């Protein structure tokens, strides 16, 4: 069996689509496939990028071309509104970030108002590990943290990393959340399209955000997909969270 056939089989068994992480973990294990390389992940990336059999849905998410019209709406649809597409994209990255947190932190939180949103073949409620947010401080602090898109907690149930996914707003609300939670020894991360990084920097440089200016990282969507696909190997990105 050729390598591309193994990738196809994994996608077919997964409903016609798969994240890169799912492909990395399963394609090299398909019975009868041969991967005479020390870098099978790179081979998988080349296969999905260069073969017409596959198409990219979002960063880190690929599908079979002949399954395009049969995919669930939250994964891919040409007929939905831009507003709905943005909602689905937001949920997708929340899910990726929660899965990363589950791999490298102790527990993860996603706001309850988002928990029923569809993420791949599950809901966000199935991805977050916490049904209620830990009581890590004053009630008004907990209530503020509850609204953050994704929170990673350490094994002492204290906030480790707080992440906000931004698509169209001007970052102001997200930065104010971080400002309110600045007294916790935690990382703050804004996730947005790479084309918006200058806009983010301009907003962050406003005088009111000076207390947290050196504590906030900007991740673009491609970086999130790489972090999700190979958390243990995405050292350059992980180190930015540990600095």
N, C-alpha and C positions, 0 to 999 in steps of 0.2 A: 504493500500500500504506500502510495506517495504521501509526502508530508501534507500537501494541500488537501488530500482526501481525508486525512485524519482530522484536520481543522474543520472541514465540511461536516464530518460525522458528528463531531462534538457540538457544532451549532445546531444540526438537525435534531439531535437528542435533547437539546435545550430549548426547543421551540423555534428554531430558525435564527437565533441571535446568541451572542455571548459577550461578556466583558473580556478584556485582554487577560485579566487575572484568571478567569475560568478557563480560557484557552491555554494559558501557561501551565495550569495545574493538570489539565486533562488530555490535551492533544498528544503530548509525548507518551502517554500511557495507553493510547489506543492500540489494541491488539493487532499485530501485523504491520504496524507502522515502524519505519526505521528513521532514527534521528542521529546519524553519525556526526554529531557536532557537539561542542562544549557550550554552545550558545543557542539552544533551541528557542528561547524567547525571541531573540533577534530574527530567527528564521520565521517564526509565526508572524511577527510584525511585517516582515517583507511579503509574506503570503497574502495577508489581508489587504495590504496597501497596493499591491501590484496586480493582483488577479481580479478580473472583471466579475468573477463569481461572487465577490464580497463588496459591501458598501458600508461606509461609516455613518453611524447614526449620530453619535456624540463622541467627544474625546473618551477613549477607552471602551467604546461600545460599538460592535460590528455585527452585521447581519448578512444572511444569504440574499443575493439579488432576487432569486425566484420566490422568496418569501416576503418581499417588500410589501405587497398589497395585503398580506394576511397578518401582519404584526399588530399587537395590541396598540390602541391609539396612544397610550401614554409613552410608548416607545417610539413610534413613528407614524405619522399621517400627513399627507399633503394637503388635507382639507381643513385642518383646525386653524383657529385664529392665532395671531401672534401672541396675544395675551395668554391663551391656553398653552401654547408651546413654551412660553417663558415659565409658566407654572410647572410644567412637566420637567423642564430643564433644572429648575430650582430643586425639585424633589429628587431628581437623579443625583445631583451633587451632594445634597444632604445625605442621601443613602451611602454614597461612596465614602464620605467623610466619617460617617458613623461606623462603617465597616473597618476603616483604617483605625479608628479609635478602639474598636473591639480587639484589634490585633496588637496594638501597642500601648494601650492604657487599660485600666481596670474595668471601667464602666462608661456607658455613653447615654446621653440624654438628647432627645429631640422634642420640641414643644408638642404638647398634647393636641393642639389644634391641627397639627400636621400629621399625626400618627396614622391616619387612615388613607393617606396619599399612596398611590401605587408606585412601587419601586421594583423594577425588573419583574420577577414573578411573585413578589411579596408586597407587603406594605411597610411603611417606615416603622410601624409598631413592632414588626417582626425583626427589625434590624437593631433598634435601640435596645440596650440591655436593661435599662431602668424604666419601670412603670411610673415611678414618682421620683422627683428630684431630691437628692440628699439634703438634709437640714444642716448645711455647712456654716450658717451664720445668721445674722439678723434677718427677720422676715422680709424686709423691703429689699435686701440684697438677693434673697432667694427668688422673690417674685421677679426681680429684674433678670436674673440668670435664666429663669424659665422661658423667657422670650428669645433667647439666643438660638440661632438655627441649629447648631450642634455644640454640645459641651462634652469634653472628655474629662472623666474624673480619675484620680489616682486611687491606689488601694486604701487610702485613708478617707475616701469619699470627699476629698477636697478638689476644687476645680483645677485641672491641669492645663487644658487648652480650650479656648472659646473661639468658635468659628462662625462667621457670618458670610452667607452667600449673597452676592449683589449682582443684579442684572440691569436695572434701569434707574434706581434711585441714586442720590448723590453722595452716599456713604455717611451722611450726617447722622442718621438715626443709629446706625451700627457703631459709629465711633463714640456716640454718647453712651451707649450701653457699656462699652469698654471703659470709658471714663468713670462711670458709676461704679465699676467693679475693679478699679485699679489697685485697691488695697490687698487684693489677693495675689499670691505668688503664682501667676498663671500666664500662659502665652495667649496673645490675641492675634487672630488671623482674619484677614479679609480675602475672600475668594471672588474673583471676577475675571472677565475677559482681559486678555493681555493689552488690548487697545485702550483700556480704561485706567491703566496704571498711573499715567500722568495726572489724570483727573483725581485719582485717589491721593496722590502725593500733594497736590494743590490743596485739597480739603484738609489733609492731615497737618499741613503747615500753618493752618490757622492758629492764632495765639491760644485759644481755649484748649487745644489738644496737646499742648506742650508736655504736660505731665506723663502722657503715654506714648509720645512720639517715637521713642526708641524701643518700644516694646511690641510694636505691631508689625507683622509680616504681611506681605501681599503674595498670594499664590494665584497663578492663572489656572484656567481649567485643564490645560494639558499637564501641568505639574501635578494637579490633583489626580488625574488619571494614571500618571506614572507612579505616584505614591501608592495608589490603590493596587495597581497591578503587581508591584514588587516592593512592598513596604520594607522588607528586610534588606533589600539591595538599593533602595533609593536614598543612599546615605547623605548625599548633598542636600536633599530637601529635609530629611529628618534632623540633620544637624542644625538647621535653621530654627527648628522648634526647641532644640535642647540648649541653644546658646544662652 
